Structures are given as C-alpha cells and as structure tokens.
C-alpha cells in the first residue's frame, strides 16, 4: 500500500474506532482490525493496533487500587493467554494463508452476536481455578490466529462476578498481557518493526481525537442505538472479511 493511502486509512479508521470507544466504551481494536484487514493482511492490521492497545490498557489497568488482587486471582488466565499465543503464532504471521482473514471474519460476527445479547453469563466460583487457564489458552490461540483479544476473554470475565472496579482492571490487565503476547509474536515474525511501530504510535492521535469527540457528544447520542448500529457494522465487516478470504482462496481450492 502507498504511504499516503496507508496514512489516510489509519487516520480514518482510528478516528472511527476512537469515536466508537468514546461513545460505547469499547470496540477500538475490533473496529480498527476489522476495517484495515479488508485492505491488508490481519497481521499487519493487528500490528498497527498494538501501541494504542498498550497505552489505553496500561492506563485502564492502573486506574484502580486492586491490581494486586486481580493479578493473584487471574494469573493463570494471563499465563494461558501467553502460552496460547506462542503455540498458535504461526497462523497469523503466515502471509500467504487466508485462514486468518476467514477466522477474523467469523470472530467479528461472533463478537457482534455476543454484544447484541442482553443476557450476562454467570459461572459458579468453584469452576474458576479450572476454567481460567483454559479460557486463557483459547483467548491466546484465537488472538494469535486473528489479532482479536475479546473472545472468549470478555464473556468469561463478565461471568465470574467481579466487582465493577475489579472488572475494569481485569480487562485492562488481560488486554495488556494480550497485547504484549501478540507484540512478541509479531516482532519475532518481523511484522511489528520500526516503520510499523511508528505508524502504530501515530494512530494514537486520531484514536484520541475520536474518543474525545465521542465522549463530548455521548450525552446527545443514544448509546443503545449507537451500539446497535456499531454491532451491525461489525457483523457486516466480519461477513465481508470472511467472503473476501473465501473468494481469494477459491482458485487455490479449484
């Protein structure tokens, strides 16, 4: 992609992704990766999201007083994320494979369907020691294959009855560890390198502007309506990504 076209894509994408996060409080990585992966490999799209993910989640992780408590409770989850990413890192970084694009599309559709569901899952505390490392492994594996960090991590953290402050710090911690693991995978594959890191750092600016605009006008916008259209858009982007992957793979299959 030409440098000017890449800059324009990054600015437009992160403005929109920041706006979504400013209004509904989530969605920056799925929006950014989902849109950019239509024009570039998912691994490159994920690399461009890394610096914004580092910065925003460090802040969220450190924004409360219970980080040590959260770490003690969820350390096996974090370990599982790292191991899962290490085991499956070759899927995302194989540039000629269409599997990451197909999986990304499917995960975006699943993300949208889950986000549209009104029910919040609940899990008995006695299962947590056994499920945390398993969910971590699954999250790391899916992230290493698609670049997305939310599935099944977010539903699991919502299900284990964390207090609001603990939940926010748990999400920040888990997304930060996920970003570190993903960054390690992409760096070892020479995808997250100097020029990509600089562009990822540059993406902080439009993302911050979008978030500021979203937060300023959130009171004038129906958050529920905005979230509904955001999830519809995510589902359609997921469909487009999956269809694009299938079409490009069809000559090989034939």
C-alpha positions as CSV (number, residue, x, y, z in Angstrom):
1,X,0.0,0.0,0.0
2,X,1.2,3.5,-0.9
3,X,2.4,5.5,2.2
4,X,-0.2,8.3,1.6
5,X,-3.0,5.7,1.3
6,X,-1.8,3.9,4.4
7,X,-1.8,7.2,6.4
8,X,-5.3,8.1,5.2
9,X,-6.6,4.6,6.1
10,X,-5.1,4.8,9.5
11,X,-6.4,8.3,10.3
12,X,-9.9,7.4,9.1
13,X,-10.0,4.0,10.8
14,X,-8.7,5.2,14.1
15,X,-10.9,8.3,14.1
16,X,-13.9,6.0,13.7
17,X,-12.6,3.4,16.2
18,X,-11.9,6.1,18.8
19,X,-15.4,7.5,18.3
20,X,-16.9,4.1,18.9
21,X,-14.9,3.7,22.1
22,X,-15.8,7.2,23.2
23,X,-19.5,6.6,22.9
24,X,-19.9,3.0,24.0
25,X,-16.7,2.4,26.0
26,X,-15.4,-0.5,23.9
27,X,-14.6,-1.6,20.3
28,X,-11.4,0.2,19.3
29,X,-9.4,-3.0,18.4
30,X,-12.3,-4.8,16.6
31,X,-13.2,-1.8,14.6
32,X,-9.6,-0.9,13.7
33,X,-8.5,-4.5,12.8
34,X,-11.8,-5.3,11.1
35,X,-11.7,-2.4,8.7
36,X,-7.9,-2.4,8.0
37,X,-7.9,-6.2,7.4
38,X,-10.1,-5.6,4.4
39,X,-7.1,-3.8,2.8
40,X,-4.1,-5.6,4.3
41,X,-3.3,-8.9,6.0
42,X,-4.8,-9.2,9.5
43,X,-1.3,-9.5,11.0
44,X,-0.3,-6.0,9.7
45,X,-3.7,-4.6,10.9
46,X,-3.1,-6.1,14.3
47,X,0.4,-4.7,14.4
48,X,-1.0,-1.2,13.8
49,X,-3.3,-1.5,16.8
50,X,-0.6,-2.6,19.2
51,X,0.6,0.8,20.5
52,X,-2.9,2.2,21.1
53,X,-3.7,-1.1,22.9
54,X,-0.6,-0.8,25.1
55,X,-1.3,2.8,26.1
56,X,-5.0,2.6,26.7
57,X,-4.8,-0.7,28.6
58,X,-1.9,0.3,30.8
59,X,-4.0,3.3,31.9
60,X,-7.1,1.1,32.5
61,X,-5.0,-1.5,34.3
62,X,-3.5,1.1,36.7
63,X,-6.7,3.1,37.2
64,X,-7.8,1.3,40.4
65,X,-6.3,0.2,43.7
66,X,-6.9,-3.5,43.4
67,X,-4.4,-4.6,40.7
68,X,-2.5,-7.0,43.0
69,X,-5.8,-8.7,44.0
70,X,-6.7,-9.0,40.3
71,X,-3.3,-10.4,39.4
72,X,-3.4,-13.0,42.2
73,X,-6.9,-14.1,41.1
74,X,-6.3,-14.2,37.3
75,X,-2.6,-15.1,36.9
76,X,-3.4,-18.5,35.4
77,X,-5.6,-16.8,32.8
78,X,-2.8,-14.5,31.8
79,X,-0.3,-17.4,31.6
80,X,-2.7,-19.2,29.4
81,X,-3.0,-16.2,27.1
82,X,0.8,-16.1,26.6
83,X,1.0,-19.9,26.0
84,X,-1.9,-19.9,23.6
85,X,-0.4,-17.0,21.6
86,X,3.0,-18.8,21.5
87,X,1.5,-22.1,20.3
88,X,-0.6,-20.6,17.5
89,X,1.5,-17.6,16.5
90,X,2.4,-19.1,13.1
91,X,-1.3,-18.9,11.9
92,X,-1.5,-15.1,11.9
93,X,2.0,-14.5,10.6
94,X,1.8,-16.8,7.6
95,X,1.3,-14.1,5.0
96,X,0.1,-16.3,2.2
97,X,-2.6,-18.0,4.2
98,X,-6.2,-16.9,4.0
99,X,-7.1,-18.6,7.3
100,X,-6.5,-15.6,9.5
101,X,-8.9,-13.4,7.4
102,X,-11.5,-16.1,7.4
103,X,-11.2,-16.6,11.2
104,X,-11.2,-12.9,11.8
105,X,-14.5,-12.6,9.9
106,X,-16.0,-15.3,11.9
107,X,-14.8,-13.9,15.2
108,X,-16.1,-10.4,14.3
109,X,-19.5,-11.9,13.6
110,X,-19.4,-13.8,16.9
111,X,-18.3,-10.6,18.7
112,X,-21.3,-8.8,17.3
113,X,-23.8,-11.5,18.2
114,X,-22.5,-11.7,21.7
115,X,-22.6,-7.9,22.1
116,X,-26.2,-7.9,21.0
117,X,-27.2,-10.5,23.5
118,X,-28.8,-8.9,26.6
119,X,-28.1,-11.8,29.0
120,X,-24.9,-11.7,31.1
121,X,-23.4,-15.1,31.8
122,X,-22.8,-16.3,35.3
123,X,-20.4,-19.0,36.5
124,X,-20.0,-20.7,39.9
125,X,-16.8,-19.7,41.6
126,X,-15.8,-23.3,42.1
127,X,-15.1,-23.7,38.4
128,X,-12.8,-20.7,38.1
129,X,-9.5,-22.4,39.0
130,X,-10.1,-25.0,36.2
131,X,-11.5,-22.7,33.6
132,X,-9.2,-19.7,33.9
133,X,-6.1,-21.4,32.2
134,X,-8.4,-23.0,29.6
135,X,-10.0,-19.7,28.7
136,X,-6.6,-18.1,28.6
137,X,-5.3,-20.7,26.2
138,X,-8.3,-20.2,24.0
139,X,-8.0,-16.4,24.0
140,X,-4.3,-16.5,23.2
141,X,-4.9,-19.0,20.4
142,X,-7.7,-17.0,18.8
143,X,-5.7,-13.8,19.2
144,X,-2.7,-15.4,17.6
145,X,-4.9,-16.5,14.7
146,X,-6.9,-13.3,14.2
147,X,-5.4,-10.4,16.2
148,X,-8.6,-10.1,18.3
149,X,-8.4,-10.3,22.1
150,X,-12.0,-10.3,23.2
151,X,-13.3,-13.9,22.6
152,X,-13.8,-15.8,24.9
153,X,-12.0,-13.5,27.4
154,X,-14.7,-10.8,27.8
155,X,-17.6,-13.2,28.4
156,X,-15.6,-15.1,30.9
157,X,-14.5,-12.1,32.9
158,X,-18.2,-10.9,33.0
159,X,-19.2,-14.3,34.2
160,X,-17.0,-14.6,37.3
161,X,-18.8,-11.9,39.3
162,X,-16.0,-9.4,39.6
163,X,-16.9,-6.0,41.2
164,X,-17.0,-3.1,38.7
165,X,-13.6,-1.7,39.6
166,X,-12.0,-5.2,39.6
167,X,-13.7,-6.0,36.2
168,X,-12.3,-2.8,34.6
169,X,-8.8,-3.6,35.9
170,X,-9.1,-7.2,34.9
171,X,-10.0,-6.2,31.4
172,X,-7.1,-3.7,31.3
173,X,-4.6,-6.3,32.7
174,X,-5.8,-9.1,30.3
175,X,-5.8,-6.8,27.2
176,X,-2.3,-5.5,28.2
177,X,-0.9,-9.0,28.6
178,X,-2.6,-10.0,25.3
179,X,-1.0,-7.0,23.6
180,X,2.4,-8.0,25.0
181,X,2.0,-11.6,23.8
182,X,0.7,-10.5,20.4
183,X,3.5,-7.9,20.0
184,X,6.1,-10.7,20.8
185,X,4.6,-12.9,18.1
186,X,4.5,-10.1,15.5
187,X,8.0,-8.9,16.4
188,X,9.5,-12.3,16.1
189,X,7.9,-12.6,12.7
190,X,9.4,-9.2,11.7
191,X,5.9,-7.7,11.2
192,X,6.0,-5.3,14.1
193,X,9.2,-3.4,13.2
194,X,10.3,0.2,13.0
195,X,8.1,1.7,10.4
196,X,5.0,-0.2,11.6
197,X,5.7,0.7,15.2
198,X,5.9,4.4,14.2
199,X,2.6,4.2,12.3
200,X,1.0,2.4,15.3
201,X,2.2,5.2,17.5
202,X,0.9,7.8,15.1
203,X,-2.5,6.0,15.3
204,X,-2.8,7.2,18.9
205,X,-3.5,10.7,17.7
206,X,-6.7,10.1,15.6
207,X,-7.8,7.5,18.1
208,X,-7.6,10.1,20.9
209,X,-9.4,12.7,18.8
210,X,-12.2,10.2,18.0
211,X,-12.5,9.3,21.7
212,X,-12.7,12.9,22.7
213,X,-15.4,13.6,20.2
214,X,-17.4,10.6,21.2
215,X,-17.2,11.5,24.9
216,X,-18.2,15.1,24.2
217,X,-21.3,14.1,22.3
218,X,-22.2,10.9,24.1
219,X,-24.9,12.7,26.0
220,X,-26.5,13.8,22.7
221,X,-26.5,10.3,21.2
222,X,-28.5,7.3,22.2
223,X,-25.7,5.0,23.4
224,X,-28.0,2.0,22.9
225,X,-28.8,2.9,19.3
226,X,-25.2,3.7,18.5
227,X,-24.1,0.4,20.0
228,X,-26.7,-1.4,17.9
229,X,-25.5,0.1,14.7
230,X,-21.9,-0.5,15.7
231,X,-22.6,-4.2,16.3
232,X,-24.4,-4.4,12.9
233,X,-21.4,-2.8,11.3
234,X,-19.1,-5.3,13.0
235,X,-21.2,-8.2,11.8
236,X,-21.2,-6.9,8.2
237,X,-17.4,-6.2,8.3
238,X,-17.0,-9.8,9.6
239,X,-19.1,-11.1,6.7
240,X,-17.0,-9.1,4.2
241,X,-13.7,-10.4,5.6
242,X,-14.9,-14.0,5.5
243,X,-16.3,-13.7,2.0
244,X,-13.1,-12.0,0.8
245,X,-11.0,-14.8,2.2
246,X,-13.2,-17.5,0.7
247,X,-13.2,-15.8,-2.7
248,X,-9.4,-15.3,-2.8
249,X,-8.9,-18.9,-1.7
250,X,-11.2,-20.3,-4.3
251,X,-8.7,-20.6,-7.2
252,X,-6.4,-22.5,-4.9
253,X,-9.2,-24.9,-3.9
254,X,-10.1,-25.4,-7.5
